[in-house]
Amino acid sequence: MTAALSAEGLHTYYGKSHILHGVSLSVAEGKITALLGRNGAGKTTTLRSLMGLTPAREGKITIFGEDTTRWPTFRVAASGVGYVPEGRRIFANLSVEENLKVPLERGGPWTIERIYKLFPRLEERKLNRGRQLSGGEQEMLSIGRALLLNPRLLILDEPSQGLAPLIVREVFRIVQQMKAEGISVLLVEQNARMSLEIADDAYVLDDGIVVYSGPAHELAADEARVRALAGASAEEWTLT
Ligand SMILES: Nc1ncnc2c1ncn2[C@@H]1O[C@H](COP(=O)(O)OP(=O)(O)OP(=O)(O)O)[C@@H](O)[C@H]1O
């Protein structure tokens, strides 16, 4: 099967702190890949390395067959990678509609009208400023903005963080819809149970090392293993 993305042996540092110790992973085209792990395991750092925000010092990154290892972030994004960072990073002082006008359109099926169809709530709030939105609305805006790049690969960093359970379901439904649209997805999550339900493949990181890679359903069937590998709490399988 073709890989949308593959990373081999990434070593990433913040100054002298060695955070990723040879991380390898692959996102199959048209599939959802979950990247799990407890707080501080290195998930965000992995995504930042893939996007060229914190470039890896060693290793190789291939996205849709191109070696992007040394590419600056804008070039990675322009090649069709939509990145929704942790904490959403929308423009607080711009309206919803202005936020959606920020990305450079790459051309393709996603337009602002289509984003409003997908998230009717955003259309209702289109004149409101970013800071007036709820967490769920901000997440939708952040996903909508990434979709306007017409990505072939969507990278989401903890989209469910801080959201009410009902809204979390909605966000996961949207992620599944992205897959149905043919978009490959790399999903970093604290919510192990729900992400394993919708993912095809899964990785677990611990201390900058991949400690599980395999089918998501295999891991989902073994709650004790998820807890052992990723520190998920018994109740919600929320990683701690
Ligand atoms: N800017 C930074 N400078 C120095 N160390 C950092 C920086 N950002 C993260 N770290 C450290 O790198 C390690 C990995 O952090 P990272 O954010 O990648 O983990 P994570 O798995 O995404 O966790 P979380 O769920 O908390 O976001 C942690 O030990 C963290 O303290």
The ligand as an SDF file (V2000), in Angstrom:
LIG
                    3D

 31 33  0  0  0  0  0  0  0  0999 V2000
    9.9650   24.0320   23.4740 N   0  0  0  0  0  0  0  0  0  0  0  0
   10.4550   23.0680   24.2390 C   0  0  0  0  0  0  0  0  0  0  0  0
   11.6610   23.1880   24.8190 N   0  0  0  0  0  0  0  0  0  0  0  0
   12.1660   22.1970   25.5930 C   0  0  0  0  0  0  0  0  0  0  0  0
   11.5440   21.0440   25.8600 N   0  0  0  0  0  0  0  0  0  0  0  0
   10.3310   20.8620   25.3200 C   0  0  0  0  0  0  0  0  0  0  0  0
    9.7180   21.8670   24.4880 C   0  0  0  0  0  0  0  0  0  0  0  0
    8.5010   21.3960   24.1020 N   0  0  0  0  0  0  0  0  0  0  0  0
    8.3810   20.1750   24.6530 C   0  0  0  0  0  0  0  0  0  0  0  0
    9.4640   19.8570   25.3920 N   0  0  0  0  0  0  0  0  0  0  0  0
    9.6950   18.5920   26.1010 C   0  0  0  0  0  0  0  0  0  0  0  0
    9.7120   17.5570   25.1370 O   0  0  0  0  0  0  0  0  0  0  0  0
    9.0900   16.3800   25.6420 C   0  0  0  0  0  0  0  0  0  0  0  0
    8.0250   15.9330   24.6650 C   0  0  0  0  0  0  0  0  0  0  0  0
    6.9940   16.9050   24.6040 O   0  0  0  0  0  0  0  0  0  0  0  0
    5.7700   16.8170   23.5990 P   0  0  0  0  0  0  0  0  0  0  0  0
    5.0060   18.0870   23.7000 O   0  0  0  0  0  0  0  0  0  0  0  0
    6.2500   16.3950   22.2680 O   0  0  0  0  0  0  0  0  0  0  0  0
    4.9400   15.6380   24.2280 O   0  0  0  0  0  0  0  0  0  0  0  0
    3.4490   15.1830   23.9370 P   0  0  0  0  0  0  0  0  0  0  0  0
    3.5080   13.6960   23.8340 O   0  0  0  0  0  0  0  0  0  0  0  0
    2.9110   15.9250   22.7880 O   0  0  0  0  0  0  0  0  0  0  0  0
    2.7270   15.5750   25.2640 O   0  0  0  0  0  0  0  0  0  0  0  0
    1.4430   16.4860   25.5310 P   0  0  0  0  0  0  0  0  0  0  0  0
    0.3350   15.5330   25.5150 O   0  0  0  0  0  0  0  0  0  0  0  0
    1.7310   17.0350   26.8830 O   0  0  0  0  0  0  0  0  0  0  0  0
    1.3840   17.5320   24.4530 O   0  0  0  0  0  0  0  0  0  0  0  0
    8.5660   16.7480   27.0220 C   0  0  0  0  0  0  0  0  0  0  0  0
    9.4960   16.2620   27.9550 O   0  0  0  0  0  0  0  0  0  0  0  0
    8.5570   18.2530   27.0290 C   0  0  0  0  0  0  0  0  0  0  0  0
    8.7880   18.7660   28.3030 O   0  0  0  0  0  0  0  0  0  0  0  0
  1  2  1  0
  2  3  1  0
  2  7  2  0
  3  4  2  0
  4  5  1  0
  5  6  2  0
  6  7  1  0
  6 10  1  0
  7  8  1  0
  8  9  2  0
  9 10  1  0
 10 11  1  0
 11 12  1  0
 11 30  1  0
 12 13  1  0
 13 14  1  0
 13 28  1  0
 14 15  1  0
 15 16  1  0
 16 17  2  0
 16 18  1  0
 16 19  1  0
 19 20  1  0
 20 21  2  0
 20 22  1  0
 20 23  1  0
 23 24  1  0
 24 25  2  0
 24 26  1  0
 24 27  1  0
 28 29  1  0
 28 30  1  0
 30 31  1  0
M  END
$$$$
